[in-house]
């Protein structure tokens, strides 16, 4: 009997993000605050917030994955349609 989800095969998550994303967000916030205090530029903070929003995971799919799937379906991958008349 395993207590850990998916018999130890699930990715480690914390709140709404994977631990890798939490690390990237933490380092990004640290560098963003440093850039904001030293230069007054808020762009790195905005980019970190956008990354944090896009990597939110719900039921195994992040918002960024959903955008990638939608772009592939609508723009980059060819769709195949077959029309016929059944009699």
C-alpha positions in Angstrom: 0.0 0.0 0.0 1.4 3.3 -1.1 0.5 6.6 0.5 2.1 8.8 -2.1 -0.1 9.6 -5.1 0.3 7.4 -8.2 2.6 4.8 -6.6 5.6 7.2 -6.4 5.4 8.1 -10.1 3.7 11.5 -9.8 5.7 14.7 -10.1 6.3 16.6 -6.9 4.0 19.6 -6.6 3.5 22.4 -4.1 0.3 24.3 -4.2 -0.5 24.9 -7.9 3.1 24.5 -9.3 5.6 21.7 -9.8 8.7 22.1 -7.6 10.9 23.0 -10.6 8.5 25.9 -11.4 8.6 27.0 -7.7 12.4 27.2 -7.9 12.3 29.2 -11.1 9.7 31.5 -9.7 11.7 32.0 -6.5 15.0 32.8 -8.4 13.1 35.0 -10.8 11.5 37.0 -7.9 14.8 37.4 -6.2 16.5 38.7 -9.4 13.4 40.8 -10.2 13.4 42.5 -6.8 17.2 43.1 -7.1 16.7 44.7 -10.6 13.8 46.8 -9.3 15.7 48.2 -6.3 18.9 48.8 -8.2 17.6 50.1 -11.6 13.9 50.8 -11.1 13.0 48.5 -14.0 9.8 46.5 -13.3 9.9 44.4 -16.5 11.6 41.3 -14.8 9.0 41.3 -12.1 6.2 41.4 -14.7 7.9 38.5 -16.6 8.2 36.5 -13.4 4.5 37.1 -12.6 3.5 36.0 -16.2 5.6 32.9 -15.9 4.1 32.1 -12.5 0.6 32.5 -14.0 1.3 30.4 -17.1 2.8 27.5 -15.1 -0.2 27.0 -12.8 -1.2 23.4 -13.0 -4.7 22.0 -12.8 -5.3 18.3 -13.1 -1.8 17.8 -14.7 -2.1 20.5 -17.4 -0.7 24.0 -17.1 -2.1 27.1 -18.7 1.0 27.2 -20.9 0.4 23.6 -22.1 -3.2 24.5 -22.9 -2.1 27.5 -25.0 0.5 25.3 -26.8 -2.2 22.7 -27.6 -4.6 25.4 -28.9 -1.9 26.9 -31.1 -0.9 23.6 -32.5 -4.6 22.7 -33.2 -5.5 26.1 -34.7 -2.2 27.3 -36.3 0.7 24.9 -36.7 -0.6 21.4 -37.4 -2.5 20.5 -40.5 -6.0 19.3 -39.9 -7.4 16.5 -42.1 -11.1 16.5 -43.0 -12.8 13.9 -45.1 -16.1 14.7 -46.7 -18.4 12.0 -48.1 -22.0 11.3 -48.7 -23.3 8.1 -47.1 -26.3 6.7 -48.9 
